[in-house]
Amino acid sequence: MTLAAAGLLAALAFTAGSSTGVARAATLVAPVTLVNSFSGETAIPPTVLAWQWISGMDSENFSDPSSRGVITGSVVLGSTNGAAVSGRLGVCYKSASGAITNTNWEIINFTAPAGQWVTQTVSGTAVPGAVGVYTVGLCAYDTSANLAYSAAFGAGAGTVIVAIDSGP
C-alpha cells in the first residue's frame, strides 16, 4: 500500500491463511524510512588536509544503532583561472561532538575554462553505529586554490534517506 499524499510508504505483513495456503493481511507495518534534503554551498579554504563541509547540511536522527543513511549530492564546480582543478569530493556525517567522518569520496580532477561549470556527484552510506542526531552533507578534502563554485548554475544539493533498524 502506498500513501502517496503523505509521501510515505507502508508495507503489509502477511501471515499464512487457512490450510488452503491463502495468505491474508495481518498487520500494517509503520514506515521506517525518512527522506530529507540539503542545499547550498560552503566556501572552503584550499589545500586543507581535513574533510570540510562544501555543501549545505541536514541534521538527521539515527534513532537505532543499526540505522543507515544513504546520502547523494551534487555540486557545480569550476576553475577560477582555467587551470586544472583537483581535490576530493565526499559524502560525510558528523555527531554533535565528533569529527567529520567521510563515507565515500571521488577525485575532483578536471580542466575547464573560467566561467565553464562541471557538475560533480557522489553517493555514500553513513553507518554511525550509535543513536544520535548527525549532520550529513557533502564534504571536500585538499582542494586546489582555483576551485570555484556556481550558485547561478545550480546550488549544491542532495538527498539523504535514513533507514531505521536496517542492520544486518
C-alpha positions as CSV (number, residue, x, y, z in Angstrom):
1,M,0.0,0.0,0.0
2,T,1.4,3.4,-0.9
3,L,0.4,6.6,1.0
4,A,1.4,9.0,-1.8
5,A,-0.3,12.1,-0.4
6,A,1.8,11.9,2.7
7,G,4.9,10.9,0.8
8,L,5.2,7.8,3.0
9,L,5.4,4.1,2.2
10,A,3.8,1.4,4.2
11,A,4.0,-2.4,3.9
12,L,1.6,-5.1,4.7
13,A,2.8,-8.1,6.6
14,F,1.2,-11.4,5.6
15,T,0.5,-14.5,7.7
16,A,-0.3,-17.9,6.5
17,G,-4.1,-18.3,6.0
18,S,-6.0,-21.5,6.4
19,S,-4.9,-24.9,5.4
20,T,-5.7,-23.9,1.8
21,G,-2.5,-21.8,1.9
22,V,-4.2,-18.5,1.2
23,A,-2.3,-15.5,2.6
24,R,-4.2,-12.8,4.4
25,A,-3.2,-9.3,5.6
26,A,-2.4,-9.4,9.3
27,T,-0.6,-6.2,10.4
28,L,0.2,-2.8,8.9
29,V,3.9,-2.1,9.4
30,A,4.7,1.6,10.1
31,P,7.2,3.3,7.7
32,V,10.8,3.2,8.9
33,T,12.4,5.4,6.2
34,L,13.0,9.1,6.4
35,V,13.8,11.2,3.3
36,N,15.2,14.8,3.5
37,S,17.4,17.1,1.5
38,F,20.1,19.7,1.8
39,S,21.3,22.5,-0.4
40,G,23.7,25.4,-0.7
41,E,27.5,25.8,-0.9
42,T,30.1,26.5,1.7
43,A,33.3,28.2,0.6
44,I,36.3,26.3,2.0
45,P,40.0,27.2,2.2
46,P,42.2,25.3,-0.3
47,T,44.8,22.6,0.5
48,V,43.5,21.8,3.9
49,L,44.2,18.2,4.7
50,A,41.0,17.5,6.5
51,W,37.4,17.0,5.4
52,Q,35.4,20.2,5.3
53,W,31.7,20.8,4.5
54,I,31.3,22.0,0.9
55,S,27.5,21.9,0.7
56,G,24.6,22.9,2.9
57,M,23.9,20.3,5.6
58,D,21.0,18.5,7.1
59,S,20.5,17.1,10.7
60,E,19.2,13.6,10.8
61,N,18.1,11.4,13.7
62,F,19.6,8.0,13.6
63,S,17.3,6.5,16.2
64,D,18.5,2.9,16.3
65,P,22.2,1.7,16.4
66,S,21.6,-0.2,13.1
67,S,20.3,3.0,11.3
68,R,21.9,3.8,8.0
69,G,21.7,6.9,5.8
70,V,22.2,6.9,2.1
71,I,23.4,10.3,1.0
72,T,23.7,11.5,-2.6
73,G,24.6,15.0,-3.7
74,S,25.9,17.2,-6.4
75,V,27.9,20.5,-6.6
76,V,28.6,22.7,-9.6
77,L,32.3,23.5,-9.7
78,G,34.7,25.4,-12.0
79,S,38.1,26.9,-12.2
80,T,38.9,30.5,-11.4
81,N,41.7,30.6,-14.0
82,G,41.2,27.8,-16.5
83,A,43.9,25.6,-14.9
84,A,43.2,22.0,-13.6
85,V,41.1,21.7,-10.5
86,S,41.9,19.0,-8.0
87,G,40.9,17.6,-4.6
88,R,38.4,15.1,-3.2
89,L,34.6,15.3,-3.0
90,G,32.9,13.1,-0.5
91,V,29.8,12.3,1.5
92,C,30.2,12.9,5.2
93,Y,28.4,12.8,8.5
94,K,29.2,14.2,12.0
95,S,27.9,13.8,15.5
96,A,27.5,16.9,17.7
97,S,30.8,16.2,19.4
98,G,32.7,14.3,16.8
99,A,34.9,15.0,13.8
100,I,33.6,14.9,10.2
101,T,33.6,11.3,9.0
102,N,33.8,10.5,5.3
103,T,31.9,7.6,4.0
104,N,32.8,7.7,0.3
105,W,34.7,10.0,-1.9
106,E,35.8,10.6,-5.5
107,I,38.7,12.6,-7.0
108,I,37.9,16.1,-8.3
109,N,40.1,16.3,-11.4
110,F,39.0,18.4,-14.4
111,T,40.2,21.3,-16.6
112,A,37.7,23.8,-17.8
113,P,37.9,27.5,-18.9
114,A,37.0,30.0,-16.3
115,G,33.2,30.5,-16.4
116,Q,32.5,26.9,-17.5
117,W,30.9,24.7,-14.9
118,V,31.1,21.0,-14.2
119,T,28.6,19.1,-12.1
120,Q,30.2,16.6,-9.7
121,T,28.1,13.9,-8.0
122,V,28.9,11.5,-5.2
123,S,27.0,9.0,-3.0
124,G,27.7,7.1,0.1
125,T,26.2,5.3,3.1
126,A,26.6,6.7,6.7
127,V,26.6,4.0,9.3
128,P,27.2,5.8,12.6
129,G,26.6,2.8,14.8
130,A,25.3,4.9,17.7
131,V,21.9,6.5,18.3
132,G,22.0,10.3,17.9
133,V,21.5,13.3,15.7
134,Y,24.1,13.6,12.9
135,T,24.9,16.3,10.5
136,V,25.1,15.0,6.9
137,G,26.2,16.6,3.6
138,L,28.9,16.8,1.0
139,C,32.5,17.5,2.0
140,A,35.8,18.2,0.3
141,Y,39.5,17.5,1.1
142,D,42.7,19.1,-0.1
143,T,41.1,21.2,-2.9
144,S,43.2,23.3,-5.3
145,A,43.3,27.1,-4.8
146,N,41.5,27.7,-8.1
147,L,38.3,25.8,-7.2
148,A,35.2,27.9,-7.9
149,Y,31.5,27.4,-7.0
150,S,28.5,28.4,-9.0
151,A,25.2,29.1,-7.3
152,A,24.0,30.7,-10.6
153,F,24.2,27.4,-12.4
154,G,22.8,25.3,-9.7
155,A,23.4,25.3,-5.9
156,G,25.0,22.3,-4.3
157,A,22.1,19.9,-3.3
158,G,21.5,16.4,-2.2
159,T,19.2,13.9,-0.5
160,V,19.5,11.7,2.5
161,I,17.4,8.6,3.1
162,V,17.7,7.2,6.6
163,A,16.5,3.7,7.2
164,I,15.8,3.0,10.8
165,D,16.6,-0.5,12.2
166,S,18.2,-1.5,8.9
167,G,21.1,-3.5,10.3
168,P,22.2,-7.0,9.3
